[in-house]
Amino acid sequence: MDAPVPRPSHPIPKRGSRDAWFEREGHAERVLSVLRTGTPDQREIAATTLAAFEVSRAEPALIACLEYPAHTVREACARALGRCGGERAVEPLIDAGMAQRIAIASVRDALSTLPESATKPIAAATRHDAGIVRALAARELGNRRGHDSALIAALADPETQVRVQAVLALAERSSTDDIAREALMTRTHDPEPSVRAALCSVLRSCGTDGAQCLRQLSRDSDEWVARSAEVALSCSVATSRRALNSY
């Protein structure tokens, strides 16, 4: 098989300028042609090569191949979109996942590697009709800046998994504002133990009010929640002691 992998005559530049080198050497168009017209094996290798060189102009062709008959090609293109795509890749990836053309795990992995420019459509996906998509979007927002309002809204989502992911996403932030903290503390009465347990990891960084909520949760009727709150309280005390000893 004629694999579309270039054979450089001189060293390849470090990450960041690889795509420029790839274009300058004329390899990008050749590999894109293979992606559009090659055999399934060739298309899969082409997608992997485009991802390795982060060829941003490959995004439309990769999106089109999310509907290709061969599952291996679709999966390779989903992975490549995470490296080559931007905000326009979010909706096609989600649609392909919901139509079971690619695995939901592949959607998750691709979203996690998309650039910051894709954050806005990811935040919009927290309002998707499907709960699993809303959960994926909330999870991913924990790794990105801004859009706290989308996560705060997700705290009241009817699906348990979405609420859990929203709590964990806010916990991932280095800090939360007053509105977010207040919204989190209202979930101490969430009917699902998994949500209340997840809250414990973030309440310990919410100051005195957070500690009060943790003491309340340490008396929760659910053993998992009560234990999570006790652990969070003990961690908070240990952190405070270390801070005092540092002076």
C-alpha positions in Angstrom: 0.0 0.0 0.0 1.3 3.5 -0.9 1.1 5.2 2.5 0.8 9.0 2.4 3.7 9.5 4.8 6.3 12.0 3.7 10.0 11.2 3.6 11.7 14.4 4.7 15.1 15.3 3.1 16.0 17.4 6.2 14.9 17.4 9.9 11.2 18.2 10.6 10.6 21.3 12.7 9.4 21.1 16.3 5.7 21.1 17.1 4.0 24.4 16.2 5.7 24.9 12.8 5.3 21.3 11.5 2.1 22.2 9.6 3.9 25.1 7.8 6.7 22.7 6.8 4.2 20.1 5.7 2.4 22.7 3.5 5.7 24.1 2.1 7.0 20.7 1.1 3.7 20.0 -0.8 2.7 17.0 1.3 -0.6 18.4 2.6 -2.4 18.4 -0.7 -1.2 14.9 -1.5 -2.4 13.5 1.8 -5.7 15.4 1.5 -6.2 13.8 -1.9 -5.6 10.3 -0.4 -8.1 11.1 2.4 -10.7 12.0 -0.2 -10.2 9.2 -2.7 -8.0 6.5 -1.2 -8.9 3.0 0.0 -10.1 2.7 3.6 -6.6 1.8 4.9 -5.1 4.7 3.0 -7.7 7.1 4.3 -7.1 6.0 7.8 -3.3 6.6 7.5 -4.0 9.9 5.8 -6.1 11.1 8.7 -3.4 10.1 11.2 -0.8 11.9 9.1 -2.8 15.1 8.9 -3.3 14.9 12.7 0.4 14.5 13.3 1.2 17.6 11.3 -1.9 19.5 12.6 -3.1 20.6 9.1 -5.9 23.0 10.0 -7.2 23.2 6.4 -8.0 19.5 6.6 -11.0 20.2 8.9 -13.7 20.1 6.1 -12.4 16.9 4.6 -12.1 15.2 8.0 -15.7 16.3 8.8 -16.9 14.8 5.6 -15.2 11.5 6.3 -17.2 11.2 9.6 -19.9 9.7 7.4 -17.5 7.3 5.5 -18.7 3.7 5.5 -15.6 2.2 7.2 -15.7 2.5 10.9 -11.9 2.7 11.2 -11.8 5.7 8.9 -14.5 7.5 10.9 -12.7 6.9 14.1 -9.3 8.1 12.7 -11.0 11.2 11.3 -12.6 11.9 14.7 -9.2 11.7 16.4 -7.6 13.9 13.7 -10.3 16.5 14.1 -9.1 17.1 17.7 -5.7 18.1 16.4 -6.8 19.8 13.1 -10.3 21.1 13.9 -11.8 24.2 15.5 -15.2 25.4 16.5 -16.8 24.0 13.3 -15.8 20.5 14.3 -17.8 20.4 17.5 -21.3 19.9 16.1 -20.3 17.3 13.5 -18.4 15.3 16.1 -21.4 15.3 18.5 -23.8 14.4 15.6 -21.5 11.5 14.6 -21.5 10.3 18.2 -25.2 10.5 18.6 -25.7 8.6 15.3 -23.3 6.0 16.5 -21.0 6.5 13.6 -18.2 7.0 16.1 -17.8 6.1 19.8 -18.9 8.5 22.4 -15.4 8.1 23.9 -14.0 9.4 20.6 -16.2 12.4 20.8 -14.9 13.1 24.3 -11.3 12.7 23.3 -11.6 14.9 20.3 -13.4 17.7 22.3 -10.6 17.6 24.8 -7.9 18.3 22.2 -9.8 21.0 20.3 -8.4 24.6 20.7 -9.8 27.3 22.9 -11.7 28.7 19.9 -14.0 25.6 20.2 -15.1 26.5 23.8 -18.2 28.5 22.8 -19.9 25.7 20.8 -18.9 23.2 23.6 -20.6 25.5 26.1 -23.7 25.6 23.8 -23.7 21.8 23.9 -24.6 21.9 27.6 -28.2 22.7 26.2 -28.2 19.7 23.8 -31.3 17.5 23.8 -29.3 14.4 24.8 -28.2 14.1 28.4 -25.0 12.3 27.5 -23.9 15.2 25.3 -24.7 17.8 28.0 -22.6 15.7 30.4 -19.7 15.6 27.9 -19.9 19.3 27.4 -20.0 20.1 31.1 -17.0 17.8 31.7 -14.9 19.5 29.0 -15.7 23.0 30.2 -13.9 22.1 33.4 -10.7 22.2 31.4 -11.4 25.5 29.7 -11.6 29.2 30.7 -14.9 31.1 31.1 -18.5 30.0 30.5 -19.2 29.5 34.2 -22.8 30.4 33.5 -23.2 27.3 31.4 -21.9 25.1 34.2 -24.1 26.9 36.8 -27.1 26.2 34.6 -26.1 22.6 34.3 -26.2 22.2 38.1 -30.0 22.2 37.8 -30.1 19.8 34.8 -32.7 17.0 35.1 -30.0 14.3 34.4 -27.9 13.2 37.3 -24.8 12.6 35.2 -24.9 16.2 33.9 -25.2 17.6 37.4 -22.3 15.5 38.6 -20.1 16.6 35.7 -21.0 20.3 36.2 -20.0 20.0 39.9 -16.7 18.3 39.0 -16.0 20.8 36.3 -16.4 23.7 38.7 -14.1 21.8 41.1 -11.5 21.8 38.4 -11.4 25.5 38.2 -8.6 27.1 40.3 -11.2 29.4 41.8 -14.9 30.0 41.6 -16.8 33.3 41.9 -19.4 34.1 44.5 -22.3 33.2 42.1 -20.8 29.8 41.4 -20.1 29.1 45.0 -23.7 30.0 46.0 -25.0 27.8 43.2 -22.9 24.8 44.3 -24.1 25.2 47.9 -27.7 24.9 46.9 -27.0 21.4 45.6 -26.3 20.1 49.1 -30.0 19.1 49.0 -29.7 17.4 45.6 -31.8 14.2 45.6 -29.0 12.1 44.1 -26.2 10.9 46.5 -23.6 11.0 43.6 -24.2 14.7 43.2 -23.9 15.4 46.9 -20.7 13.3 47.1 -19.2 15.1 44.1 -19.9 18.4 45.9 -17.6 17.6 48.7 -14.5 17.9 46.5 -15.3 21.6 45.7 -17.0 22.8 49.0 -13.7 22.5 50.9 -12.4 25.4 48.9 -15.5 27.6 49.5 -14.4 29.1 52.8 -16.5 29.1 55.9 -19.8 28.6 54.1 -18.4 25.6 52.3 -17.1 24.1 55.6 -20.6 24.6 57.1 -22.1 22.7 54.2 -19.6 19.9 54.5 -20.4 19.5 58.2 -24.1 19.2 57.2 -23.2 16.6 54.6 -21.1 14.7 57.1 -24.4 13.8 58.8 -26.0 12.8 55.5 -28.1 9.6 55.5 -26.1 8.2 52.7 -22.8 6.7 53.9 -20.9 7.5 50.7 -21.9 11.2 51.0 -21.1 11.4 54.7 -17.7 9.8 54.3 -16.8 12.1 51.3 -17.7 15.1 53.5 -15.6 13.8 56.4 -12.6 13.3 54.1 -13.0 16.8 52.6 -13.2 18.4 56.0 -10.1 16.6 57.2 -8.3 17.8 54.0 -9.4 21.4 54.7 -8.0 21.2 58.2 -4.7 19.8 57.0 -4.4 22.5 54.4 -5.1 25.3 57.0 -2.5 23.9 59.3 0.1 23.8 56.5 -0.8 27.4 55.6 -0.3 28.5 59.2 3.0 26.7 59.6 4.3 28.4 56.5 4.4 31.8 58.3 
